[in-house]
Each structure stands twice: as C-alpha cells, then as structure tokens.
Amino acid sequence: MQISNKLFNQQQLGNFGRLNKDIQQLQSKIASGKNILKASDDPLGAIQLSAAKEQKELLGKFSSNVAAAQVRLEQANSVMGEITNVLTRMSELTTMAGNGAYDASNREAIAREMEQLKDVLLSQVNTKDTRGQSLFSGFNSNVEAFSRNKDGTVIYNGDRGVQSLQISENMTVNTSIDGGTAFMKVETPDGNRSLFDIADSAVNAIRSATAV
C-alpha cells in the first residue's frame, strides 16, 4: 500500500510538473504575442512562419531599395536639369559674342561669365548623394568624379560602371549615370569632345574675337 501511494505521489508530481511547464509556455506565448515559440510547438506552422518572415524581410529590403533609388534618381534628374540650364546660358553667351556690335570689353565680360559657368558645371558634375557618394563616377563612387588639372583641363576620375538596385525578385533599376560617357563624349563635327573642352574652345574663340 505504501509503495502504491509513493508511486501515485510520484505520478502526480510528474503531472504537476508537466502542467506547470505547459502553463509557463502559455504565459510566454501570451507575453510575446506569438503562438509559435519553437519549431516543436507546431512544425508546419514554424516552417510557414519562417518562410513568411523571410518574405517580409525581402519585401522590406525591396521597399528600402525603391526609396533609395527614387531619392538618388530624383537628385540626379535635378542636377541634370541644372546642367542643362548652364549649357543653355553658355549657348546664349556664345551667340551674343558673335554679334558684331560687341566690342572687346563686351566679349571679355562674356568670356569671364563663361569661365564662371564652367566652374558651376564642374561643381554640378561632382554632386554627391545623401550618403556622400558621387552621382556620376560609376562604381568608383568614393572619389570625386571630375577634377581640374593645373593647366585648367578637366579629367574624369570614375569608371564606366552603372550602379543599380534590386526592387523586386526579377527587376533592377539603374541609380547612377556614367559621367565619362555623359559629359566627356559629346558628339561634335570634330569628333567626341567633353563639355569642358567645348566651353574652353568657346572662351578662347570669344577672347580672340573670332567668329563663334
């Protein structure tokens, strides 16, 4: 009889232990707001939860990439608009300089403004994004895209790479412009030339009072 009572007590203690463990697990689930704390709670549910978590993280990354791409492209588009305005003004000045009514003093003033516009142009093509990376230097985004030599000529320091970001499982979007191709290979009757060479030629022509 004593053995039976002892066995009964051990069984009840074991049951109470298991019950206490179940209660603790329920409390953990309530506190965490999650129904699955470990895979053994619901193997199939755990697999589905893991897949859903991975998908959520992936979608979060895509969403972040979309936002980053939009910011970078909008900035690049704004800079390209500013560059267009500068080139338009340079064209206007070149036309003005060709007016026979202008004397040497007028042409010198035009040449000086052209040089100032060239400085503005250099600043624009060296624009950096919000992370401090050059917009127009390709993959080599940690360097200044363009620099001026001692003789005044401008050189390209980047490469021909085009950065991109993945915005869905099967779609990427370019987020940079190859400055070397965009600004250093402008088609002219004399072959490909850089914007800066064209500006320098215009300034030299104005100062020499030749037809522009």
C-alpha positions in Angstrom: 0.0 0.0 0.0 2.8 2.3 0.9 4.5 1.5 -2.5 1.3 2.3 -4.3 0.9 5.6 -2.5 4.5 6.5 -3.3 4.1 5.6 -7.0 0.8 7.6 -7.1 2.5 10.6 -5.5 5.4 10.5 -8.0 2.9 10.3 -10.9 1.0 13.3 -9.5 4.2 15.3 -9.0 5.2 14.5 -12.6 1.8 15.6 -13.8 2.0 18.8 -11.8 5.5 19.4 -13.2 4.3 19.0 -16.8 1.2 21.1 -16.1 3.5 23.8 -14.7 5.7 23.7 -17.8 2.6 24.0 -20.0 1.4 27.0 -18.0 4.8 28.7 -18.3 4.8 28.1 -22.1 1.3 29.6 -22.4 2.4 32.6 -20.3 5.4 33.0 -22.6 3.2 32.9 -25.7 0.8 35.5 -24.2 3.6 37.8 -23.1 5.3 37.6 -26.6 2.1 37.7 -28.6 3.3 34.8 -30.6 1.8 31.3 -30.9 4.9 29.6 -32.0 8.0 29.9 -29.8 9.9 26.9 -31.1 9.5 24.6 -34.0 8.3 21.7 -31.9 5.2 23.7 -30.9 3.9 23.5 -34.5 6.4 22.1 -37.1 4.3 23.0 -40.1 3.4 26.4 -38.7 7.0 27.0 -37.8 8.0 26.4 -41.5 5.3 28.7 -42.7 6.3 31.4 -40.2 9.9 31.1 -41.2 9.0 31.5 -44.9 6.7 34.4 -44.2 9.5 36.1 -42.1 12.0 35.7 -44.9 9.5 37.1 -47.4 8.7 40.0 -45.1 12.4 40.8 -44.8 12.9 40.5 -48.6 9.9 42.8 -49.3 11.3 45.2 -46.7 14.7 45.3 -48.5 12.9 45.9 -51.8 10.9 48.7 -50.3 14.0 50.3 -48.9 15.8 49.9 -52.3 12.9 51.6 -54.1 13.0 54.5 -51.7 16.8 54.8 -52.1 16.6 54.6 -55.9 13.9 57.2 -56.0 15.9 59.7 -53.9 19.1 59.1 -56.0 17.4 59.3 -59.3 15.4 62.5 -58.4 18.7 64.1 -57.3 20.4 63.1 -60.5 17.5 64.4 -62.5 17.6 67.7 -60.7 21.3 68.1 -61.3 20.9 67.2 -65.0 18.3 70.0 -65.2 20.7 72.4 -63.6 23.4 71.4 -66.0 21.0 71.9 -68.9 20.4 75.5 -67.7 24.1 76.2 -67.5 24.7 74.9 -71.1 21.7 76.9 -72.3 23.2 80.0 -70.8 26.6 79.2 -72.4 24.9 78.8 -75.8 23.2 82.2 -75.3 26.5 83.9 -74.4 28.3 82.3 -77.4 25.6 83.7 -79.7 25.8 87.1 -78.1 29.6 87.1 -78.5 29.1 86.6 -82.2 27.3 89.9 -82.5 29.4 92.3 -84.4 28.1 95.2 -82.3 30.0 93.9 -79.2 33.5 95.4 -78.6 36.5 93.7 -76.9 35.3 94.8 -73.5 31.9 93.2 -74.0 33.4 90.0 -75.3 35.8 89.8 -72.3 32.9 90.1 -69.9 31.1 87.3 -71.8 34.3 85.2 -71.6 34.6 85.7 -67.8 31.0 84.7 -67.3 31.6 81.6 -69.4 34.5 80.7 -67.2 32.3 81.1 -64.1 29.7 78.9 -65.7 32.4 76.3 -66.3 33.2 76.3 -62.6 29.5 75.9 -61.8 29.4 73.0 -64.3 32.3 71.3 -62.6 30.6 71.6 -59.2 27.4 70.1 -60.6 29.0 67.1 -62.2 30.7 66.4 -58.8 27.4 66.3 -56.9 27.3 63.6 -54.2 24.2 61.8 -53.0 22.9 61.8 -49.4 25.4 59.1 -48.5 28.3 61.1 -49.8 28.8 59.0 -52.9 29.4 60.6 -56.3 26.4 60.5 -58.6 28.4 60.5 -61.8 31.6 58.4 -61.1 30.2 55.0 -61.9 31.2 52.2 -59.5 34.1 54.3 -58.3 31.7 56.4 -56.2 34.1 57.2 -53.3 36.2 59.6 -55.4 35.3 63.0 -56.9 34.0 62.3 -60.4 35.9 65.1 -62.1 39.0 67.2 -61.3 40.8 70.1 -62.9 44.5 69.8 -63.8 46.9 72.7 -63.3 46.5 73.7 -67.0 42.8 74.1 -66.5 41.7 70.9 -68.3 39.1 68.7 -66.6 39.6 64.9 -66.3 37.2 62.1 -65.4 38.2 60.0 -62.3 35.4 57.5 -62.4 34.7 54.4 -64.4 32.1 53.2 -66.8 30.1 51.3 -64.3 26.3 52.0 -63.7 25.1 51.3 -60.2 21.7 49.5 -59.7 19.4 48.3 -57.0 17.0 45.3 -57.0 13.4 46.5 -56.4 11.7 43.1 -56.9 12.6 39.5 -57.4 13.1 40.0 -61.2 13.6 43.7 -61.6 16.5 46.1 -61.0 16.8 49.8 -61.7 19.8 51.9 -62.6 20.6 54.5 -60.0 23.7 56.3 -61.5 24.9 57.8 -64.7 28.3 57.2 -66.2 29.8 60.7 -66.1 32.6 59.8 -68.5 30.1 58.9 -71.3 27.5 61.6 -70.4 29.9 64.5 -70.2 33.2 63.6 -71.8 32.0 62.2 -75.1 29.7 64.8 -76.6 29.3 64.3 -80.4 30.5 67.2 -82.4 31.5 67.7 -86.1 35.1 67.4 -84.9 34.5 64.1 -83.1 33.7 63.4 -79.4 34.7 66.1 -77.0 34.0 66.9 -73.4 31.6 69.6 -72.2 34.6 71.4 -70.6 36.7 71.3 -73.9 33.7 72.8 -75.7 33.4 75.6 -73.1 37.1 76.3 -73.2 37.1 76.5 -77.0 34.2 78.9 -76.9 36.0 81.1 -74.3 39.2 81.1 -76.4 37.2 82.0 -79.6 35.5 84.8 -77.8 38.7 86.2 -76.5 40.4 86.0 -79.9 37.4 87.8 -81.3 36.9 85.1 -84.0 33.5 84.1 -85.3 31.8 81.6 -82.9 
